[in-house]
């Protein structure tokens, strides 16, 4: 019996989907675990276990909580810088390897780095409450940077196996970037490509830079780690449902990707606004979940639009550009968000979310 094309496609794509699912699950678990590890370690350095269990609920301890939150955000910044600087250099190299060597190589390298990172963080948790734990967190972040970032694993590209020497491997990312620019300029698509990348940059600026901010902000609202993890899980489940909905909108109703980008971007503005003013009304943060749920439309559809602007042979280069933007956002966004949160925590802790709305409005203006 001749195997149908759809069945062959299903067998080829299913393992990749399963790998991505496991990796992203581990990635989000890593975020929750490291935020908790940093916060609890710094609290234990300054106090004991019973004191730390009350610090988020006892209003008389607000000054000490603020001090610990500021120090915790600073260590999160150190970890992000350790990861982001390396990942910014690695992501173009991985994108080039995907096009010229083997599409599986970046996936293997990313997962290998994630495993090593997880092992180091696990060892660090043994030393919770000491500075050794924080130093191991920094080491884990450095190693994680050599994975190139989450998008490297998710990016699809065409395999063109070739034998190239070491110097060619070093030069390849720069040559590929030059070739991509030349091709886009020749097809009169360079301006559109750059505008879309800038729009993605401003959208991801807050999203990529605010992971530790959400943790600290919810703790300031008296959420414990279990409640934070529950909220985070609900948000991710909602995002999965949104992706299923997106697939139906694109396949059944044939809605243009650019229109879906605009819809997702507009809806994503609501969540940060609700978070900004949720300090006295916890229910508002649950109202933000639908906004974050459908906000995923923007980055997913925008990547599809970018992929359509380049020929098949250059998709790896295009996705490496997107990965570079993502890693720059992790780097610059975290610096900006943490500094704003530290400066405004005593006056208006939600100011950082208003800043996030502002960056997304810039993204909306660019894409319109």
C-alpha positions in Angstrom: 0.0 0.0 0.0 1.4 3.4 -1.0 1.7 5.7 2.1 -0.3 8.8 1.7 1.4 12.2 1.6 -0.6 13.5 4.6 0.4 10.4 6.7 4.1 10.9 5.8 3.8 14.5 6.8 2.1 13.6 10.1 4.8 11.0 10.9 7.5 13.6 10.2 6.0 16.5 12.2 4.7 14.6 15.2 8.2 13.8 16.8 9.2 17.5 16.3 5.9 18.7 18.0 6.5 16.3 20.9 10.1 17.5 21.3 9.0 21.1 21.3 6.2 20.4 23.8 8.7 18.7 26.2 11.3 21.5 25.8 8.8 24.4 26.3 7.3 22.6 29.3 10.8 22.3 30.8 11.6 25.9 29.9 8.6 27.3 31.8 9.3 25.0 34.7 12.9 26.4 34.7 11.5 29.9 34.8 9.3 29.2 37.8 12.0 27.2 39.6 14.8 29.8 39.2 12.6 32.7 40.2 11.6 30.8 43.3 15.2 29.8 44.0 16.6 33.3 43.8 13.8 34.9 45.9 13.9 32.2 48.7 17.7 32.2 48.8 18.0 35.9 49.3 15.2 35.8 51.9 17.0 33.0 53.8 20.3 34.9 53.6 18.7 37.9 55.4 16.3 35.9 57.7 15.2 32.4 58.8 12.5 30.1 57.3 9.6 31.1 59.5 10.3 34.8 58.9 10.4 34.2 55.1 7.1 32.3 55.2 5.4 35.5 56.6 7.2 38.2 54.6 4.7 38.3 51.8 1.6 38.4 54.0 2.7 40.6 56.9 2.3 44.3 55.9 4.6 45.4 58.7 7.5 43.7 56.9 6.9 45.6 53.6 10.2 47.5 53.8 12.2 44.3 54.1 10.2 42.6 51.4 10.9 45.6 49.1 14.6 45.3 49.8 14.6 41.5 49.0 12.6 42.1 45.8 15.1 44.7 44.6 18.0 42.4 45.3 16.2 39.5 43.7 15.5 41.5 40.6 19.2 42.4 40.5 20.3 38.7 40.5 17.7 38.0 37.8 19.3 40.7 35.8 22.8 39.2 36.2 21.4 35.8 35.0 19.7 37.4 32.0 22.8 39.3 31.0 24.9 36.1 31.3 22.4 34.3 29.0 21.5 37.0 26.6 24.9 38.3 25.6 26.1 34.8 24.6 22.7 33.8 23.0 22.8 36.9 20.7 26.1 35.7 19.2 25.1 32.0 19.1 21.7 32.3 17.4 22.9 33.5 14.0 25.5 30.7 14.0 22.9 28.1 14.7 20.6 29.5 12.0 23.4 29.2 9.5 24.2 25.7 10.6 20.6 24.8 10.1 20.7 25.9 6.5 24.2 24.6 5.6 24.8 21.5 7.7 21.8 19.8 9.3 18.5 21.1 10.6 18.7 18.8 13.6 22.0 20.1 14.8 20.6 23.3 16.5 17.9 21.3 18.1 20.4 18.8 19.6 22.7 21.6 20.8 19.8 23.5 22.4 18.4 20.5 24.2 21.8 19.4 25.4 22.4 22.9 26.9 19.0 22.8 28.5 19.8 19.5 30.2 23.1 20.7 31.5 21.5 23.9 32.7 18.8 21.9 34.6 21.4 19.7 36.3 23.3 22.8 37.5 20.1 24.5 38.8 19.2 21.2 40.6 22.6 21.2 42.3 22.1 24.9 43.1 18.8 24.1 44.9 20.7 21.9 47.3 22.6 25.0 48.5 19.4 27.1 48.7 19.9 29.9 51.3 23.6 30.4 50.5 25.5 32.5 47.9 26.7 29.3 46.3 23.2 28.7 45.0 23.2 32.1 43.3 26.6 31.6 41.7 25.5 28.2 40.3 22.5 30.1 38.9 24.8 32.4 37.0 26.9 29.5 35.7 23.7 27.8 34.5 22.6 30.9 32.7 26.0 31.2 30.9 25.7 27.6 29.8 22.1 28.1 28.8 23.2 31.0 26.5 25.1 28.6 24.4 21.8 26.9 23.5 20.9 30.0 21.5 17.4 30.6 23.0 14.1 28.9 22.8 13.3 30.0 19.2 16.3 28.2 17.8 14.7 24.9 18.7 11.3 26.0 17.3 12.5 27.3 14.0 11.9 25.3 10.9 14.5 25.3 8.1 15.7 23.5 5.0 18.5 21.0 5.2 21.4 21.5 2.8 24.2 19.2 3.9 27.6 20.5 2.9 31.2 20.2 4.1 32.7 23.4 5.2 35.9 24.2 7.1 36.1 25.9 10.5 36.8 29.4 9.1 33.9 29.1 6.8 31.7 28.2 9.8 32.8 31.4 11.6 32.2 33.6 8.5 29.0 31.9 7.4 26.5 33.8 9.7 27.8 37.1 8.5 27.8 36.1 4.9 24.3 34.6 5.2 23.0 37.9 6.7 24.6 39.8 3.9 23.1 37.5 1.3 19.6 37.7 2.9 19.8 41.5 2.9 20.9 41.5 -0.8 18.0 39.1 -1.8 15.4 41.2 0.1 16.7 44.4 -1.4 16.6 42.8 -4.9 13.0 41.8 -4.4 12.1 45.2 -2.9 11.1 43.6 0.4 13.9 44.8 2.6 11.9 47.7 4.1 8.9 45.5 4.9 11.2 42.9 6.5 13.0 45.5 8.7 9.7 47.1 9.7 8.2 43.8 10.7 11.3 42.9 12.7 11.2 46.2 14.5 7.5 45.6 15.3 8.4 42.2 16.7 11.3 43.8 18.7 9.0 46.3 20.4 6.3 43.7 21.1 8.7 41.2 22.6 10.6 43.8 24.5 8.3 43.7 27.5 7.2 40.0 27.1 10.8 38.7 27.1 12.0 41.1 29.8 9.2 40.7 32.4 9.3 37.0 33.5 10.9 37.8 36.8 8.8 40.9 37.2 5.6 38.9 37.1 6.9 36.6 39.9 8.0 39.5 42.1 4.8 41.5 41.5 2.6 38.5 42.4 4.6 37.9 45.5 4.1 41.5 46.4 0.3 40.8 46.1 0.8 38.0 48.7 0.9 35.1 46.2 3.0 32.1 47.2 4.9 29.9 44.9 2.1 27.4 44.5 -0.4 30.1 43.6 2.1 31.7 41.2 2.7 28.3 39.5 -1.1 27.7 39.3 -1.6 31.1 37.6 1.3 30.5 35.3 -0.1 27.1 34.3 -3.6 28.5 33.6 -2.0 31.1 31.4 0.0 28.5 29.4 -3.1 26.2 29.0 -5.0 29.3 27.7 -2.2 30.0 25.3 -2.3 26.4 24.0 -6.1 26.8 23.4 -5.4 30.1 21.6 -2.9 28.3 19.2 -5.6 25.7 18.4 -8.0 28.5 17.7 -5.4 30.2 15.5 -5.0 27.1 13.4 -8.7 27.0 12.8 -8.9 30.7 11.9 -6.0 30.3 9.4 -7.2 27.0 7.8 -11.0 27.2 7.8 -11.7 30.9 7.5 -8.5 31.8 5.6 -7.9 35.0 7.7 -4.8 36.9 6.6 -1.8 36.5 8.9 -1.3 40.2 9.0 -4.9 40.8 10.2 -4.4 38.2 12.9 -1.2 40.0 14.0 -3.1 43.2 14.5 -5.9 41.5 16.4 -3.4 39.7 18.7 -1.4 42.9 19.3 -4.5 45.0 20.2 -5.8 42.3 22.6 -2.3 42.0 24.2 -2.6 45.6 25.4 -5.4 44.8 27.9 -3.4 42.4 30.1 -0.6 44.7 31.2 -3.2 47.5 32.0 -5.1 45.1 34.2 -1.9 44.0 35.9 -0.8 47.6 36.5 -3.8 48.3 38.7 -4.4 44.9 40.2 -2.5 45.4 43.5 -5.7 46.0 45.4 -7.9 43.7 43.3 -6.5 40.2 42.7 -9.4 39.2 40.4 -8.1 41.7 37.8 -5.0 39.5 37.1 -7.3 36.6 36.0 -9.0 38.9 33.7 -5.6 39.4 32.0 -5.4 35.7 31.0 -7.6 36.1 27.9 -5.5 39.1 26.8 -2.3 37.1 27.1 -4.0 34.1 25.5 -4.9 35.8 22.3 -1.8 38.0 22.3 0.2 35.0 21.1 -1.4 35.5 17.7 1.0 38.4 17.0 4.4 36.7 17.3 3.3 33.5 15.7 1.6 35.1 12.7 4.3 37.7 12.3 6.9 34.9 12.0 4.8 33.3 9.3 4.6 36.7 7.4 8.4 37.0 7.7 8.9 33.5 6.4 6.8 34.3 3.3 9.0 37.2 2.4 12.1 35.0 1.9 12.8 32.0 -0.4 12.8 28.5 1.1 16.6 28.4 1.1 16.8 31.4 3.3 14.2 30.5 5.9 16.9 29.4 8.4 18.6 32.8 8.0 15.3 34.6 8.5 14.5 32.6 11.6 18.0 33.3 13.0 17.2 37.0 12.6 14.0 36.5 14.6 15.9 34.6 17.2 18.5 37.4 17.4 15.7 39.9 18.0 14.2 37.7 20.7 17.6 37.4 22.5 18.1 41.1 22.2 14.7 41.6 23.8 15.6 39.2 26.6 18.8 41.2 27.2 17.5 44.8 26.8 14.0 44.2 28.0 15.1 42.6 31.2 17.4 45.5 32.0 14.7 48.1 31.3 11.9 46.3 33.1 14.0 45.5 36.2 15.3 49.1 36.5 11.8 50.5 36.1 10.4 48.1 38.7 13.2 48.8 41.2 12.8 52.6 40.8 9.0 52.6 41.1 8.3 49.8 43.6 7.8 52.2 46.5 5.6 54.6 44.5 3.6 52.6 41.9 4.8 49.0 41.4 2.6 48.6 38.3 4.4 51.3 36.3 6.5 48.7 34.5 3.3 47.3 33.0 2.3 50.7 31.7 5.8 50.8 30.1 4.9 47.4 28.5 1.7 48.9 27.0 3.8 51.8 25.6 6.3 49.5 23.8 3.4 47.5 22.3 1.7 50.6 21.0 4.9 51.4 19.1 4.8 47.9 17.6 1.2 48.5 16.6 2.0 51.8 14.9 4.9 50.2 13.0 2.8 47.3 11.7 -0.1 49.6 10.7 
